[in-house]
Amino acid sequence: EAFEDTGVALPEKKRKRAKEILDLTQTLSQEFNRRLRENQDKLVFNKAEQKGLPESYLQRVTRDDNGNIVVGFNYPEVFPFLTHAEDEEARERYYRAFLNRGGDRNIDILDELVKLRKELAGLYDLPSYAHYVTQRRMVGNPETVHNFLDSVESVVREIEKEDLRQLRELKAQHIEEPDVEDVDVYAWDKEFYLE
């Protein structure tokens, strides 16, 4: 089956295109991951934005001549910052930059990978790449996956709402907002308020 998934059972023209697609997706995936791994971008945070960060963290990171910290996107820098920095705007800036490392080129790579995967599925007369991937797995098709996820969602929805309510209360207390309903919790808030 794995051999067939490389296109060996396809007619010659489709087989050739399947090989091209598989080779190109591998090359693009490697480039995408390399761009993440080798990203050298740095962010600068001033003294006010450093509030709440542990002294051990501040001693470990690089500083510029003005006493600002200069941090990249490696694990020992990102997650302690998002967990402890009190400045929400600083957390947001770091979080968004972390998600966008790899730059516009990685967005272009993702777009191309989606198109290539759709084309690959089409070579097998399948409606989507999800059908291609799941056909050999225990689930058999994407509908089974969706049904499972829907059943999980129905179980955890109320728990998630309760968790968000608690995070909103913590944030409201922290920012001294009396009306909890006026408080939104964002992705860059999660680790800070969980801590």
Contacts in CASP RR format, 6 or more apart in sequence:
PFRMAT RR
TARGET T0000
AUTHOR 0000-0000-0000
METHOD contacts of the structure
MODEL  1
EAFEDTGVALPEKKRKRAKEILDLTQTLSQEFNRRLRENQDKLVFNKAEQ
KGLPESYLQRVTRDDNGNIVVGFNYPEVFPFLTHAEDEEARERYYRAFLN
RGGDRNIDILDELVKLRKELAGLYDLPSYAHYVTQRRMVGNPETVHNFLD
SVESVVREIEKEDLRQLRELKAQHIEEPDVEDVDVYAWDKEFYLE
1 136 0 8 1.000
2 136 0 8 1.000
5 132 0 8 1.000
5 136 0 8 1.000
6 18 0 8 1.000
6 19 0 8 1.000
6 22 0 8 1.000
7 14 0 8 1.000
7 15 0 8 1.000
7 18 0 8 1.000
7 19 0 8 1.000
7 123 0 8 1.000
8 15 0 8 1.000
10 18 0 8 1.000
10 123 0 8 1.000
10 124 0 8 1.000
14 123 0 8 1.000
17 119 0 8 1.000
17 123 0 8 1.000
18 120 0 8 1.000
18 123 0 8 1.000
21 116 0 8 1.000
21 119 0 8 1.000
21 120 0 8 1.000
21 123 0 8 1.000
22 120 0 8 1.000
24 116 0 8 1.000
25 113 0 8 1.000
25 116 0 8 1.000
25 117 0 8 1.000
25 120 0 8 1.000
28 109 0 8 1.000
28 112 0 8 1.000
28 113 0 8 1.000
28 116 0 8 1.000
29 113 0 8 1.000
31 105 0 8 1.000
31 109 0 8 1.000
32 102 0 8 1.000
32 106 0 8 1.000
32 109 0 8 1.000
32 110 0 8 1.000
32 113 0 8 1.000
35 101 0 8 1.000
35 102 0 8 1.000
35 103 0 8 1.000
35 105 0 8 1.000
35 106 0 8 1.000
35 109 0 8 1.000
36 101 0 8 1.000
36 102 0 8 1.000
36 106 0 8 1.000
39 72 0 8 1.000
39 73 0 8 1.000
39 101 0 8 1.000
39 102 0 8 1.000
40 72 0 8 1.000
41 72 0 8 1.000
41 73 0 8 1.000
41 97 0 8 1.000
41 101 0 8 1.000
42 70 0 8 1.000
42 71 0 8 1.000
42 72 0 8 1.000
43 70 0 8 1.000
43 71 0 8 1.000
43 72 0 8 1.000
43 93 0 8 1.000
43 94 0 8 1.000
43 97 0 8 1.000
44 64 0 8 1.000
44 68 0 8 1.000
44 69 0 8 1.000
44 70 0 8 1.000
45 68 0 8 1.000
45 69 0 8 1.000
45 71 0 8 1.000
45 85 0 8 1.000
45 90 0 8 1.000
45 94 0 8 1.000
46 66 0 8 1.000
46 68 0 8 1.000
47 67 0 8 1.000
47 68 0 8 1.000
48 87 0 8 1.000
49 85 0 8 1.000
49 87 0 8 1.000
49 89 0 8 1.000
49 90 0 8 1.000
50 58 0 8 1.000
50 69 0 8 1.000
50 85 0 8 1.000
51 85 0 8 1.000
51 86 0 8 1.000
51 87 0 8 1.000
52 84 0 8 1.000
52 85 0 8 1.000
52 86 0 8 1.000
53 69 0 8 1.000
53 80 0 8 1.000
53 81 0 8 1.000
53 84 0 8 1.000
53 85 0 8 1.000
54 80 0 8 1.000
54 84 0 8 1.000
57 80 0 8 1.000
57 81 0 8 1.000
57 84 0 8 1.000
58 69 0 8 1.000
60 76 0 8 1.000
61 69 0 8 1.000
61 70 0 8 1.000
61 71 0 8 1.000
61 77 0 8 1.000
62 69 0 8 1.000
62 70 0 8 1.000
62 71 0 8 1.000
63 69 0 8 1.000
63 70 0 8 1.000
64 70 0 8 1.000
71 77 0 8 1.000
71 78 0 8 1.000
71 81 0 8 1.000
71 94 0 8 1.000
72 78 0 8 1.000
73 97 0 8 1.000
73 98 0 8 1.000
73 101 0 8 1.000
78 94 0 8 1.000
78 98 0 8 1.000
79 191 0 8 1.000
81 90 0 8 1.000
81 91 0 8 1.000
81 94 0 8 1.000
82 91 0 8 1.000
82 94 0 8 1.000
82 95 0 8 1.000
82 188 0 8 1.000
82 191 0 8 1.000
82 192 0 8 1.000
83 191 0 8 1.000
83 192 0 8 1.000
83 194 0 8 1.000
83 195 0 8 1.000
84 192 0 8 1.000
84 195 0 8 1.000
85 91 0 8 1.000
85 94 0 8 1.000
85 192 0 8 1.000
86 174 0 8 1.000
86 192 0 8 1.000
88 175 0 8 1.000
88 188 0 8 1.000
88 189 0 8 1.000
91 188 0 8 1.000
91 189 0 8 1.000
91 192 0 8 1.000
92 186 0 8 1.000
92 188 0 8 1.000
94 188 0 8 1.000
95 187 0 8 1.000
95 188 0 8 1.000
96 188 0 8 1.000
114 129 0 8 1.000
117 129 0 8 1.000
117 132 0 8 1.000
118 128 0 8 1.000
118 129 0 8 1.000
120 129 0 8 1.000
120 132 0 8 1.000
121 127 0 8 1.000
121 128 0 8 1.000
121 129 0 8 1.000
121 131 0 8 1.000
121 132 0 8 1.000
124 132 0 8 1.000
126 132 0 8 1.000
126 135 0 8 1.000
128 142 0 8 1.000
130 142 0 8 1.000
130 145 0 8 1.000
131 141 0 8 1.000
131 142 0 8 1.000
134 140 0 8 1.000
134 141 0 8 1.000
134 142 0 8 1.000
134 144 0 8 1.000
134 145 0 8 1.000
135 141 0 8 1.000
139 145 0 8 1.000
139 148 0 8 1.000
164 185 0 8 1.000
165 180 0 8 1.000
167 185 0 8 1.000
167 189 0 8 1.000
167 190 0 8 1.000
167 193 0 8 1.000
167 194 0 8 1.000
168 180 0 8 1.000
168 183 0 8 1.000
168 184 0 8 1.000
168 185 0 8 1.000
169 180 0 8 1.000
170 193 0 8 1.000
171 177 0 8 1.000
171 183 0 8 1.000
171 185 0 8 1.000
171 189 0 8 1.000
171 193 0 8 1.000
172 178 0 8 1.000
172 179 0 8 1.000
172 180 0 8 1.000
172 182 0 8 1.000
172 183 0 8 1.000
174 193 0 8 1.000
175 183 0 8 1.000
177 183 0 8 1.000
185 193 0 8 1.000
END
